[in-house]
Amino acid sequence: MSDNVLFYFEVHQPKRLRLYRLNEINKNHDYFWNEKNKEIFLRISNDSYIKTTKLLMENNIEASFSISGTVIEQALEYNTKVIDAFDDYFRSGLGELLDETYYHSLSSIFDKDEFIEQIKQHRNLMKKTFNIEPESFRNTELIYNDGISETVKSLGYKNIITEGTDDIIKYYNPNYLYKSTSNLNLLLRNYKLSDDISFRFSNHAWNEFPLTADKYASWIKKTPGDFINLFMDYETFGEHQKESTGIFQFLKYLPLEFKKNDIKFIKINGAKKFKNHGIISVKDAISWADTDRNLNPWIGNEMQKEAFNKLISLKNNKNKKLWRYLQTSDNLYYLSTGKPEDMEVHNYFNPYKSPYNAFLSYMNILDDFDYNYFG
């Protein structure tokens, strides 16, 4: 039975692109939806990031974080108190910081050199912002395969995290430590227990509703393994699950119930003390998104493939930073037309209301970028 819990949180907000019309091509090179980005970031800062981080500190909850470069940029522009809250948390010793791609991009699946460059940019930003050099890595949306692990290993990281997909957990209990084919420590997300908080917490139709701290602690205690990896968006607290759902009360009382059950918090780098339970090889890329947990959320339909190929074709451009903003995975996620059970989540995040509107606007931007910055 498990006596340890590992919380990992993804902190990411894209620099959203505005609706860009066909008649603007070659006339207007302003792509960003600054008003919407500011509105969303300020709301999430106050409702989620700052409040949740203070709650973690007040209740001595250890957790591991990856924070995208676009979040840091927006925090510097819109609300520096977000950075202050994270900095206080990391300085307290409770928090651990991971590296990722600066632009939360799909570079790992199309250009190894570009992938490495964005990791180095993120590493430098974490050093500059928090004076931390992470030993652990998480790729965008937990996208992972053996090749990605080789690249990450070559950059000196010791640990990597990914999804415990259905195909993997047929053979491997996600609640143990494993090795990648490159000899990194490999940790698998327990998606059921993670999603019980991040997706099902406020679902009145769920047969386990309401989810209370004591109930959840009893589930953890009964789950076989050395540690339970609970990975989720940080916006779960206060944004996806509003304060009115009781999510903050749940988080506040969770450590008390854990203590009653002799359950401890650990961080990713602390998991290396556990026994290695073997090597896991992942040939085809996986992720933590949608029910299939593969790359379909970004390149699963013809619109996405056309946009993705156009984006890649613009590599040799005159404005590398702008091209990298265009790479942010959200831009392709908004174009998804996946399974009905997945589209509820896609529609929640999509500011354009329609994947077809998002596609036309994104392609117009890529065409303008092509005409003005390529070559």
LUMSE-674580 format. One record per residue (C-alpha): residue number from 1; x, y, z. Coordinates in Angstrom, 1 decimal. Layout:
<rs>
@banu = NUM, east = X, north = Y, up = Z
...
</rs>
This chain:
<rs>
@banu = 1, east = 0.0, north = 0.0, up = 0.0
@banu = 2, east = 1.2, north = 3.5, up = -0.8
@banu = 3, east = 2.5, north = 5.9, up = 1.8
@banu = 4, east = 3.8, north = 8.7, up = -0.5
@banu = 5, east = 2.2, north = 11.2, up = -2.8
@banu = 6, east = 4.0, north = 13.3, up = -5.4
@banu = 7, east = 2.1, north = 16.4, up = -6.6
@banu = 8, east = 3.3, north = 17.8, up = -9.9
@banu = 9, east = 1.7, north = 20.9, up = -11.5
@banu = 10, east = 1.9, north = 22.3, up = -15.0
@banu = 11, east = 1.8, north = 26.1, up = -15.0
@banu = 12, east = 1.1, north = 27.4, up = -18.5
@banu = 13, east = -0.7, north = 30.2, up = -20.2
@banu = 14, east = -0.1, north = 30.8, up = -23.9
@banu = 15, east = 0.3, north = 34.2, up = -25.6
@banu = 16, east = -3.0, north = 33.8, up = -27.5
@banu = 17, east = -3.2, north = 34.9, up = -31.1
@banu = 18, east = -6.1, north = 37.2, up = -32.0
@banu = 19, east = -8.5, north = 36.5, up = -34.8
@banu = 20, east = -6.6, north = 37.5, up = -37.9
@banu = 21, east = -8.5, north = 38.1, up = -41.1
@banu = 22, east = -7.5, north = 37.4, up = -44.7
@banu = 23, east = -7.5, north = 41.0, up = -45.7
@banu = 24, east = -4.9, north = 41.8, up = -43.0
@banu = 25, east = -2.2, north = 39.8, up = -44.7
@banu = 26, east = 0.8, north = 41.9, up = -45.7
@banu = 27, east = -0.8, north = 44.9, up = -43.9
@banu = 28, east = -0.9, north = 44.1, up = -40.2
@banu = 29, east = 1.8, north = 42.1, up = -38.4
@banu = 30, east = 0.3, north = 42.4, up = -34.9
@banu = 31, east = -0.7, north = 38.8, up = -34.1
@banu = 32, east = -1.3, north = 38.7, up = -30.3
@banu = 33, east = -4.6, north = 39.0, up = -28.4
@banu = 34, east = -3.1, north = 41.2, up = -25.7
@banu = 35, east = -6.4, north = 42.3, up = -24.2
@banu = 36, east = -7.6, north = 38.7, up = -23.8
@banu = 37, east = -4.2, north = 37.5, up = -22.5
@banu = 38, east = -4.2, north = 40.2, up = -19.9
@banu = 39, east = -7.7, north = 39.6, up = -18.8
@banu = 40, east = -7.2, north = 35.8, up = -18.4
@banu = 41, east = -3.8, north = 36.1, up = -16.7
@banu = 42, east = -5.0, north = 38.6, up = -14.1
@banu = 43, east = -8.0, north = 36.5, up = -13.3
@banu = 44, east = -6.0, north = 33.3, up = -13.0
@banu = 45, east = -3.3, north = 35.0, up = -11.0
@banu = 46, east = -5.7, north = 36.1, up = -8.3
@banu = 47, east = -8.1, north = 33.1, up = -8.4
@banu = 48, east = -5.5, north = 30.4, up = -8.8
@banu = 49, east = -1.8, north = 30.9, up = -8.8
@banu = 50, east = -1.2, north = 33.2, up = -5.9
@banu = 51, east = -4.0, north = 31.8, up = -3.7
@banu = 52, east = -3.0, north = 28.2, up = -4.2
@banu = 53, east = 0.7, north = 28.8, up = -3.8
@banu = 54, east = 0.1, north = 30.5, up = -0.4
@banu = 55, east = -2.1, north = 27.6, up = 0.6
@banu = 56, east = 0.6, north = 25.1, up = -0.2
@banu = 57, east = 3.1, north = 27.0, up = 1.9
@banu = 58, east = 0.7, north = 27.5, up = 4.9
@banu = 59, east = -0.1, north = 23.8, up = 5.0
@banu = 60, east = 3.5, north = 22.5, up = 4.3
@banu = 61, east = 2.5, north = 20.7, up = 1.0
@banu = 62, east = 5.5, north = 19.7, up = -1.1
@banu = 63, east = 5.0, north = 19.9, up = -4.9
@banu = 64, east = 7.0, north = 19.9, up = -8.1
@banu = 65, east = 6.3, north = 22.5, up = -10.8
@banu = 66, east = 7.1, north = 23.3, up = -14.4
@banu = 67, east = 6.4, north = 26.9, up = -15.5
@banu = 68, east = 6.4, north = 27.8, up = -19.1
@banu = 69, east = 8.4, north = 30.8, up = -20.4
@banu = 70, east = 5.2, north = 32.4, up = -21.6
@banu = 71, east = 3.8, north = 32.4, up = -18.1
@banu = 72, east = 6.9, north = 34.1, up = -16.7
@banu = 73, east = 6.7, north = 36.7, up = -19.5
@banu = 74, east = 3.1, north = 37.5, up = -18.8
@banu = 75, east = 3.7, north = 37.6, up = -15.0
@banu = 76, east = 6.4, north = 40.2, up = -15.6
@banu = 77, east = 4.0, north = 42.2, up = -17.7
@banu = 78, east = 0.8, north = 41.8, up = -15.9
@banu = 79, east = 1.3, north = 40.7, up = -12.3
@banu = 80, east = 4.8, north = 40.2, up = -10.7
@banu = 81, east = 3.2, north = 39.0, up = -7.5
@banu = 82, east = 2.8, north = 35.6, up = -9.2
@banu = 83, east = 6.6, north = 35.3, up = -9.5
@banu = 84, east = 7.0, north = 36.5, up = -5.9
@banu = 85, east = 4.6, north = 33.8, up = -4.7
@banu = 86, east = 6.5, north = 31.0, up = -6.5
@banu = 87, east = 9.8, north = 32.4, up = -5.5
@banu = 88, east = 8.8, north = 32.3, up = -1.8
@banu = 89, east = 7.5, north = 28.8, up = -2.2
@banu = 90, east = 10.7, north = 27.5, up = -3.8
@banu = 91, east = 12.9, north = 29.3, up = -1.2
@banu = 92, east = 10.9, north = 27.6, up = 1.5
@banu = 93, east = 12.2, north = 24.2, up = 0.4
@banu = 94, east = 8.8, north = 22.9, up = -0.2
@banu = 95, east = 8.8, north = 23.3, up = -4.0
@banu = 96, east = 10.8, north = 21.7, up = -6.8
@banu = 97, east = 11.2, north = 23.2, up = -10.2
@banu = 98, east = 11.3, north = 21.3, up = -13.5
@banu = 99, east = 12.5, north = 22.4, up = -16.9
@banu = 100, east = 10.5, north = 22.2, up = -20.1
@banu = 101, east = 10.4, north = 23.9, up = -23.5
@banu = 102, east = 10.3, north = 27.7, up = -23.1
@banu = 103, east = 7.4, north = 28.1, up = -25.5
@banu = 104, east = 5.5, north = 25.0, up = -24.5
@banu = 105, east = 6.0, north = 23.8, up = -28.0
@banu = 106, east = 5.9, north = 20.6, up = -30.1
@banu = 107, east = 9.5, north = 21.0, up = -31.1
@banu = 108, east = 10.4, north = 17.6, up = -29.6
@banu = 109, east = 8.5, north = 15.9, up = -32.4
@banu = 110, east = 9.9, north = 17.9, up = -35.4
@banu = 111, east = 13.3, north = 19.3, up = -34.8
@banu = 112, east = 15.8, north = 18.0, up = -32.2
@banu = 113, east = 18.1, north = 21.1, up = -32.4
@banu = 114, east = 15.1, north = 23.4, up = -31.9
@banu = 115, east = 13.9, north = 21.3, up = -29.0
@banu = 116, east = 17.3, north = 21.6, up = -27.3
@banu = 117, east = 17.5, north = 25.3, up = -27.9
@banu = 118, east = 14.1, north = 25.9, up = -26.3
@banu = 119, east = 15.1, north = 23.7, up = -23.3
@banu = 120, east = 18.3, north = 25.7, up = -22.8
@banu = 121, east = 16.3, north = 29.0, up = -23.0
@banu = 122, east = 13.9, north = 27.7, up = -20.3
@banu = 123, east = 16.9, north = 26.6, up = -18.2
@banu = 124, east = 18.4, north = 30.0, up = -18.4
@banu = 125, east = 15.1, north = 31.7, up = -17.5
@banu = 126, east = 14.6, north = 29.5, up = -14.4
@banu = 127, east = 18.1, north = 30.4, up = -13.3
@banu = 128, east = 17.5, north = 34.1, up = -13.9
@banu = 129, east = 14.1, north = 34.1, up = -12.3
@banu = 130, east = 14.4, north = 31.7, up = -9.4
@banu = 131, east = 18.2, north = 31.0, up = -9.2
@banu = 132, east = 17.4, north = 27.3, up = -9.7
@banu = 133, east = 18.9, north = 24.8, up = -12.1
@banu = 134, east = 16.4, north = 21.9, up = -12.3
@banu = 135, east = 17.5, north = 18.2, up = -12.4
@banu = 136, east = 14.1, north = 17.0, up = -13.7
@banu = 137, east = 12.3, north = 17.5, up = -17.0
@banu = 138, east = 8.8, north = 17.4, up = -18.3
@banu = 139, east = 8.0, north = 17.9, up = -22.0
@banu = 140, east = 5.0, north = 19.8, up = -23.3
@banu = 141, east = 1.8, north = 18.0, up = -22.3
@banu = 142, east = 4.0, north = 15.1, up = -21.1
@banu = 143, east = 4.8, north = 14.2, up = -24.7
@banu = 144, east = 7.3, north = 11.4, up = -24.6
@banu = 145, east = 9.1, north = 8.6, up = -26.4
@banu = 146, east = 12.5, north = 6.9, up = -26.3
@banu = 147, east = 14.1, north = 9.5, up = -28.6
@banu = 148, east = 12.9, north = 12.4, up = -26.4
@banu = 149, east = 14.4, north = 10.7, up = -23.3
@banu = 150, east = 17.8, north = 10.3, up = -25.1
@banu = 151, east = 17.8, north = 14.0, up = -25.9
@banu = 152, east = 16.9, north = 15.0, up = -22.4
@banu = 153, east = 19.5, north = 12.7, up = -20.9
@banu = 154, east = 22.2, north = 14.3, up = -23.1
@banu = 155, east = 21.4, north = 17.6, up = -21.5
@banu = 156, east = 22.2, north = 16.4, up = -18.1
@banu = 157, east = 18.8, north = 15.8, up = -16.5
@banu = 158, east = 18.3, north = 12.9, up = -14.1
@banu = 159, east = 14.5, north = 12.5, up = -14.0
@banu = 160, east = 11.6, north = 12.7, up = -16.6
@banu = 161, east = 7.9, north = 12.4, up = -16.2
@banu = 162, east = 5.2, north = 11.2, up = -18.6
@banu = 163, east = 1.7, north = 9.7, up = -18.7
@banu = 164, east = 0.8, north = 6.3, up = -17.4
@banu = 165, east = -1.2, north = 5.4, up = -20.5
@banu = 166, east = -3.5, north = 2.4, up = -20.7
@banu = 167, east = -1.0, north = 0.6, up = -22.9
@banu = 168, east = 1.8, north = 1.1, up = -20.3
@banu = 169, east = -0.2, north = 0.3, up = -17.2
@banu = 170, east = -1.3, north = -3.0, up = -18.7
@banu = 171, east = 2.2, north = -4.2, up = -17.8
@banu = 172, east = 3.6, north = -1.6, up = -15.4
@banu = 173, east = 2.1, north = -0.3, up = -12.2
@banu = 174, east = 2.3, north = 3.5, up = -12.5
@banu = 175, east = 3.0, north = 3.8, up = -8.7
@banu = 176, east = 6.6, north = 2.7, up = -9.0
@banu = 177, east = 9.9, north = 4.1, up = -10.2
@banu = 178, east = 11.2, north = 3.0, up = -13.6
@banu = 179, east = 14.0, north = 3.8, up = -16.0
@banu = 180, east = 13.9, north = 5.1, up = -19.5
@banu = 181, east = 15.9, north = 3.5, up = -22.2
@banu = 182, east = 18.3, north = 6.3, up = -21.8
@banu = 183, east = 18.7, north = 5.5, up = -18.1
@banu = 184, east = 16.7, north = 8.5, up = -16.8
@banu = 185, east = 14.5, north = 8.0, up = -13.7
@banu = 186, east = 11.0, north = 7.7, up = -15.3
@banu = 187, east = 7.9, north = 8.6, up = -13.4
@banu = 188, east = 4.4, north = 7.8, up = -14.6
@banu = 189, east = 1.2, north = 9.8, up = -14.0
@banu = 190, east = -1.6, north = 8.0, up = -12.2
@banu = 191, east = -4.2, north = 9.4, up = -14.5
@banu = 192, east = -7.3, north = 8.1, up = -12.6
@banu = 193, east = -6.4, north = 9.5, up = -9.2
@banu = 194, east = -5.2, north = 12.7, up = -10.9
@banu = 195, east = -8.3, north = 13.2, up = -12.9
@banu = 196, east = -10.5, north = 12.5, up = -9.8
@banu = 197, east = -9.3, north = 16.0, up = -8.7
@banu = 198, east = -8.7, north = 17.9, up = -11.9
@banu = 199, east = -11.8, north = 16.8, up = -13.9
@banu = 200, east = -14.3, north = 15.0, up = -11.6
@banu = 201, east = -14.1, north = 17.0, up = -8.4
@banu = 202, east = -17.2, north = 19.2, up = -9.1
@banu = 203, east = -19.1, north = 16.7, up = -11.2
@banu = 204, east = -22.4, north = 16.0, up = -9.4
@banu = 205, east = -23.1, north = 13.1, up = -11.7
@banu = 206, east = -20.0, north = 11.3, up = -10.6
@banu = 207, east = -20.8, north = 8.3, up = -8.4
@banu = 208, east = -18.1, north = 9.4, up = -5.9
@banu = 209, east = -19.3, north = 12.9, up = -5.5
@banu = 210, east = -18.5, north = 14.7, up = -3.3
@banu = 211, east = -14.8, north = 14.1, up = -3.1
@banu = 212, east = -13.6, north = 14.8, up = 0.5
@banu = 213, east = -10.1, north = 14.8, up = 1.8
@banu = 214, east = -10.6, north = 11.8, up = 4.1
@banu = 215, east = -12.2, north = 9.8, up = 1.3
@banu = 216, east = -9.3, north = 10.6, up = -1.1
@banu = 217, east = -6.7, north = 9.9, up = 1.5
@banu = 218, east = -8.2, north = 6.4, up = 2.1
@banu = 219, east = -8.0, north = 5.7, up = -1.7
@banu = 220, east = -4.3, north = 6.7, up = -1.7
@banu = 221, east = -3.6, north = 4.5, up = 1.3
@banu = 222, east = -5.2, north = 1.5, up = -0.3
@banu = 223, east = -3.5, north = 1.9, up = -3.7
@banu = 224, east = -0.5, north = -0.5, up = -4.2
@banu = 225, east = 2.9, north = 1.0, up = -5.0
@banu = 226, east = 5.7, north = 3.1, up = -3.5
@banu = 227, east = 4.3, north = 6.5, up = -4.5
@banu = 228, east = 1.3, north = 8.0, up = -6.3
@banu = 229, east = 2.0, north = 10.5, up = -9.0
@banu = 230, east = -0.7, north = 13.1, up = -9.1
@banu = 231, east = 0.0, north = 15.4, up = -12.1
@banu = 232, east = -2.4, north = 18.1, up = -13.2
@banu = 233, east = -2.8, north = 21.7, up = -14.4
@banu = 234, east = -2.2, north = 24.2, up = -11.6
@banu = 235, east = -5.3, north = 26.0, up = -12.8
@banu = 236, east = -7.3, north = 23.1, up = -11.4
@banu = 237, east = -7.3, north = 25.1, up = -8.2
@banu = 238, east = -9.5, north = 28.2, up = -8.5
@banu = 239, east = -9.9, north = 28.3, up = -12.3
@banu = 240, east = -11.1, north = 24.9, up = -13.7
@banu = 241, east = -12.5, north = 24.0, up = -10.3
@banu = 242, east = -13.8, north = 27.3, up = -8.9
@banu = 243, east = -13.4, north = 28.2, up = -5.2
@banu = 244, east = -17.2, north = 27.7, up = -4.8
@banu = 245, east = -16.7, north = 24.0, up = -5.5
@banu = 246, east = -14.8, north = 23.6, up = -2.2
@banu = 247, east = -11.5, north = 22.8, up = -4.0
@banu = 248, east = -9.4, north = 25.0, up = -1.7
@banu = 249, east = -11.0, north = 23.4, up = 1.4
@banu = 250, east = -10.2, north = 20.0, up = 0.0
@banu = 251, east = -6.5, north = 21.0, up = -0.6
@banu = 252, east = -6.3, north = 22.5, up = 2.9
@banu = 253, east = -7.5, north = 19.4, up = 4.7
@banu = 254, east = -5.7, north = 16.9, up = 2.5
@banu = 255, east = -2.4, north = 17.1, up = 4.4
@banu = 256, east = -4.3, north = 16.6, up = 7.7
@banu = 257, east = -5.9, north = 13.4, up = 6.3
@banu = 258, east = -2.6, north = 12.3, up = 4.9
@banu = 259, east = -1.0, north = 12.6, up = 8.2
@banu = 260, east = -3.7, north = 10.5, up = 9.9
@banu = 261, east = -3.0, north = 7.8, up = 7.3
@banu = 262, east = 0.8, north = 8.2, up = 7.6
@banu = 263, east = 1.0, north = 9.4, up = 3.9
@banu = 264, east = 3.9, north = 11.8, up = 3.1
@banu = 265, east = 4.5, north = 14.3, up = 0.3
@banu = 266, east = 7.6, north = 13.8, up = -1.8
@banu = 267, east = 9.1, north = 15.6, up = -4.8
@banu = 268, east = 10.3, north = 14.2, up = -8.1
@banu = 269, east = 13.9, north = 14.3, up = -7.2
@banu = 270, east = 13.1, north = 12.5, up = -4.0
@banu = 271, east = 11.6, north = 9.6, up = -5.8
@banu = 272, east = 15.0, north = 8.3, up = -6.8
@banu = 273, east = 15.4, north = 6.7, up = -3.4
@banu = 274, east = 12.9, north = 4.0, up = -4.3
@banu = 275, east = 13.7, north = 0.7, up = -6.0
@banu = 276, east = 13.8, north = 0.8, up = -9.8
@banu = 277, east = 11.2, north = -1.6, up = -11.2
@banu = 278, east = 12.6, north = -2.0, up = -14.7
@banu = 279, east = 13.1, north = -0.2, up = -18.1
@banu = 280, east = 10.1, north = 1.0, up = -20.1
@banu = 281, east = 10.5, north = 1.6, up = -23.8
@banu = 282, east = 8.0, north = 3.9, up = -25.6
@banu = 283, east = 8.4, north = 3.9, up = -29.4
@banu = 284, east = 5.4, north = 6.0, up = -30.5
@banu = 285, east = 4.9, north = 9.3, up = -28.8
@banu = 286, east = 2.4, north = 9.5, up = -26.0
@banu = 287, east = 1.0, north = 12.5, up = -24.0
@banu = 288, east = -1.4, north = 13.2, up = -21.2
@banu = 289, east = -4.1, north = 14.8, up = -23.4
@banu = 290, east = -7.4, north = 13.4, up = -24.5
@banu = 291, east = -8.6, north = 9.8, up = -24.0
@banu = 292, east = -6.1, north = 8.3, up = -26.6
@banu = 293, east = -3.2, north = 10.0, up = -24.9
@banu = 294, east = -1.1, north = 10.5, up = -28.1
@banu = 295, east = -0.4, north = 13.3, up = -30.5
@banu = 296, east = -3.9, north = 13.6, up = -32.0
@banu = 297, east = -4.9, north = 16.6, up = -29.9
@banu = 298, east = -2.4, north = 18.6, up = -32.0
@banu = 299, east = -1.9, north = 16.8, up = -35.3
@banu = 300, east = -4.9, north = 14.5, up = -35.5
@banu = 301, east = -6.9, north = 16.0, up = -38.3
@banu = 302, east = -6.2, north = 17.5, up = -41.8
@banu = 303, east = -6.4, north = 21.1, up = -40.6
@banu = 304, east = -3.9, north = 20.5, up = -37.9
@banu = 305, east = -1.5, north = 18.6, up = -40.2
@banu = 306, east = -1.7, north = 21.4, up = -42.8
@banu = 307, east = -1.0, north = 24.1, up = -40.1
@banu = 308, east = 1.8, north = 22.0, up = -38.5
@banu = 309, east = 3.5, north = 21.4, up = -41.8
@banu = 310, east = 3.2, north = 25.1, up = -42.7
@banu = 311, east = 4.7, north = 26.1, up = -39.3
@banu = 312, east = 7.6, north = 23.7, up = -39.7
@banu = 313, east = 8.3, north = 25.0, up = -43.2
@banu = 314, east = 9.0, north = 28.5, up = -41.8
@banu = 315, east = 12.0, north = 27.4, up = -39.8
@banu = 316, east = 14.6, north = 29.5, up = -41.7
@banu = 317, east = 12.9, north = 32.8, up = -40.8
@banu = 318, east = 14.0, north = 36.3, up = -39.9
@banu = 319, east = 12.2, north = 36.4, up = -36.6
@banu = 320, east = 13.0, north = 33.3, up = -34.6
@banu = 321, east = 11.3, north = 34.5, up = -31.4
@banu = 322, east = 8.0, north = 35.3, up = -33.1
@banu = 323, east = 8.1, north = 31.9, up = -34.9
@banu = 324, east = 8.6, north = 30.2, up = -31.5
@banu = 325, east = 5.5, north = 31.9, up = -30.1
@banu = 326, east = 3.6, north = 30.5, up = -33.1
@banu = 327, east = 4.8, north = 27.1, up = -32.1
@banu = 328, east = 3.1, north = 27.1, up = -28.7
@banu = 329, east = 1.1, north = 23.9, up = -28.7
@banu = 330, east = -2.2, north = 25.6, up = -27.8
@banu = 331, east = -2.4, north = 27.1, up = -31.3
@banu = 332, east = -2.8, north = 23.6, up = -32.8
@banu = 333, east = -4.9, north = 22.3, up = -29.9
@banu = 334, east = -7.6, north = 24.8, up = -30.7
@banu = 335, east = -7.9, north = 23.2, up = -34.2
@banu = 336, east = -8.9, north = 19.8, up = -32.8
@banu = 337, east = -12.1, north = 18.0, up = -33.9
@banu = 338, east = -11.6, north = 14.9, up = -31.8
@banu = 339, east = -13.9, north = 12.5, up = -30.1
@banu = 340, east = -17.0, north = 13.9, up = -28.4
@banu = 341, east = -15.7, north = 13.0, up = -24.9
@banu = 342, east = -12.6, north = 15.0, up = -25.6
@banu = 343, east = -14.1, north = 18.0, up = -27.3
@banu = 344, east = -15.7, north = 19.3, up = -24.1
@banu = 345, east = -12.2, north = 20.0, up = -22.8
@banu = 346, east = -11.1, north = 21.4, up = -26.1
@banu = 347, east = -14.1, north = 23.7, up = -26.3
@banu = 348, east = -13.5, north = 24.9, up = -22.8
@banu = 349, east = -10.0, north = 26.2, up = -23.7
@banu = 350, east = -10.8, north = 27.4, up = -27.2
@banu = 351, east = -11.1, north = 31.2, up = -27.2
@banu = 352, east = -12.3, north = 31.2, up = -30.9
@banu = 353, east = -15.4, north = 29.0, up = -30.1
@banu = 354, east = -14.7, north = 27.0, up = -33.3
@banu = 355, east = -11.8, north = 24.9, up = -34.5
@banu = 356, east = -12.5, north = 26.1, up = -38.0
@banu = 357, east = -12.3, north = 29.8, up = -37.0
@banu = 358, east = -9.1, north = 29.0, up = -35.2
@banu = 359, east = -7.7, north = 27.3, up = -38.3
@banu = 360, east = -8.5, north = 30.1, up = -40.7
@banu = 361, east = -7.1, north = 32.7, up = -38.4
@banu = 362, east = -3.9, north = 30.7, up = -37.6
@banu = 363, east = -3.3, north = 30.0, up = -41.3
@banu = 364, east = -3.7, north = 33.7, up = -42.1
@banu = 365, east = -1.1, north = 34.5, up = -39.5
@banu = 366, east = 1.3, north = 31.9, up = -40.9
@banu = 367, east = 0.8, north = 33.3, up = -44.4
@banu = 368, east = 1.6, north = 36.8, up = -43.2
@banu = 369, east = 4.6, north = 35.5, up = -41.3
@banu = 370, east = 5.7, north = 33.7, up = -44.5
@banu = 371, east = 5.5, north = 36.8, up = -46.6
@banu = 372, east = 7.2, north = 39.1, up = -44.2
@banu = 373, east = 9.7, north = 37.1, up = -42.0
@banu = 374, east = 10.7, north = 34.1, up = -44.0
@banu = 375, east = 14.0, north = 33.6, up = -45.9
</rs>
